[in-house]
Amino acid sequence: MSEPDPVLDAMRRHRSVRDFKQGEPVPETDTERAVEAAQCAATSSWIQAYHLLEVTDAQERSALASLAGGQRQVEEAGAFFVVSGDTRRHRLLAERHGQPYVNSAELFVLATVDASLFAQNLTLAFESMGYGTCYIGGIRNDLAAVDRLLELPGGVYPLFGLCVGVPASDPGTRPRMPARTVWSRDRYPGDEEVLAQVDAFDETAAAYYAARGAPGRDWSGGIWRKFARPLRPELRDFFHSKGASFE
Ligand SMILES: Cc1cc2nc3c(=O)[nH]c(=O)nc-3n(C[C@H](O)[C@H](O)[C@H](O)COP(=O)(O)O)c2cc1C
């Protein structure tokens, strides 16, 4: 069980890459190989509720980079994809059979979970093939504009982007909290223990930041500042406008 394992090694090598070699596209055959492997992820009740849109048009890539807050890697990566939860094909089937399509919050959760499992398998597949990757949640800065640009139909919920390409440099891995912090047995730990675990991780994070020229930063400060204001409050209405139900 403790033998070296190439899959686990690939997982542990993960780091988000934001600096890609220019003019090195991802060949279609590589994408097909990665997508086919990624589709083997488990999927709730076999519903396969996701869609991957590869954006190849340079002007569209440039517009998406701006919408994502000026993230250059969206334009410069060898390939850029938008991952969506996809309930459309299910609804079309119901319509074709003249049957009701009963929407609910559960259907949005199913599609979001399915799409995320697929996307992480895809990321790992590309990384295993030697590519670097970077998820782009920044497209949710203005999902309505992304949606208009890509002309996504109703029932297809864009969630995040994914850059894939040949890394131009290696940013190194970022530490994670100890396994025992995110994993407990039988009961969730008490609040005091949770906060003590965070304090311990802050020391790791501070050392990580200091080694990268940002002394005085830690993990917890970034977290409480991030959640001190509403994040993208318009998303609920956007997803609703695309056909999602939160009932
Ligand atoms: C759904 C999702 C969205 C993300 N969005 C962005 C993004 O817009 N821009 C970016 O540079 N990194 C983005 N990231 C990457 C995270 O910042 C990164 O995974 C995290 O800081 C840990 O670093 P690591 O991936 O190098 O281990 C995103 C990650 C996830 C899972």
The ligand as a Tripos MOL2 file, in Angstrom:
@<TRIPOS>MOLECULE
LIG
   31    33     1     0     0
SMALL
NO_CHARGES

@<TRIPOS>ATOM
      1 C1        -12.6240   26.8280   -9.2150 C.3       1 LIG1
      2 C2        -11.2760   27.5180   -9.1530 C.ar      1 LIG1
      3 C3        -11.1450   28.7820   -9.7000 C.ar      1 LIG1
      4 C4         -9.8910   29.4060   -9.7250 C.ar      1 LIG1
      5 N1         -9.7710   30.6220  -10.3200 N.ar      1 LIG1
      6 C5         -8.5400   31.1630  -10.4990 C.ar      1 LIG1
      7 C6         -8.3830   32.3600  -11.2540 C.ar      1 LIG1
      8 O1         -9.3360   32.9770  -11.7260 O.2       1 LIG1
      9 N2         -7.1360   32.8180  -11.4490 N.ar      1 LIG1
     10 C7         -6.0230   32.1910  -10.9470 C.ar      1 LIG1
     11 O2         -4.9050   32.6660  -11.1970 O.2       1 LIG1
     12 N3         -6.1370   31.0480  -10.2160 N.ar      1 LIG1
     13 C8         -7.3630   30.5300   -9.9840 C.ar      1 LIG1
     14 N4         -7.5120   29.3520   -9.2830 N.ar      1 LIG1
     15 C9         -6.3180   28.6730   -8.7500 C.3       1 LIG1
     16 C10        -6.2080   28.8030   -7.2420 C.3       1 LIG1
     17 O3         -5.8330   30.1230   -6.8970 O.3       1 LIG1
     18 C11        -5.1570   27.7840   -6.7620 C.3       1 LIG1
     19 O4         -5.5980   26.4790   -7.0580 O.3       1 LIG1
     20 C12        -4.8990   27.8910   -5.2530 C.3       1 LIG1
     21 O5         -4.3660   29.1430   -4.9100 O.3       1 LIG1
     22 C13        -3.9140   26.8070   -4.7970 C.3       1 LIG1
     23 O6         -2.7220   26.9020   -5.5530 O.3       1 LIG1
     24 P1         -2.1980   25.6690   -6.4200 P.3       1 LIG1
     25 O7         -3.2770   25.2990   -7.3950 O.co2     1 LIG1
     26 O8         -0.9640   26.1820   -7.1400 O.co2     1 LIG1
     27 O9         -1.8780   24.5520   -5.5000 O.co2     1 LIG1
     28 C14        -8.7540   28.7540   -9.1810 C.ar      1 LIG1
     29 C15        -8.9250   27.4790   -8.5930 C.ar      1 LIG1
     30 C16       -10.1590   26.8710   -8.5780 C.ar      1 LIG1
     31 C17       -10.3010   25.4940   -7.9710 C.3       1 LIG1
@<TRIPOS>BOND
     1     1     2 1
     2     2     3 ar
     3     2    30 ar
     4     3     4 ar
     5     4     5 ar
     6     4    28 ar
     7     5     6 ar
     8     6     7 ar
     9     6    13 1
    10     7     8 2
    11     7     9 ar
    12     9    10 ar
    13    10    11 2
    14    10    12 ar
    15    12    13 ar
    16    13    14 ar
    17    14    15 1
    18    14    28 ar
    19    15    16 1
    20    16    17 1
    21    16    18 1
    22    18    19 1
    23    18    20 1
    24    20    21 1
    25    20    22 1
    26    22    23 1
    27    23    24 1
    28    24    25 2
    29    24    26 1
    30    24    27 1
    31    28    29 ar
    32    29    30 ar
    33    30    31 1
@<TRIPOS>SUBSTRUCTURE
     1 LIG1         1 GROUP 0 **** ****
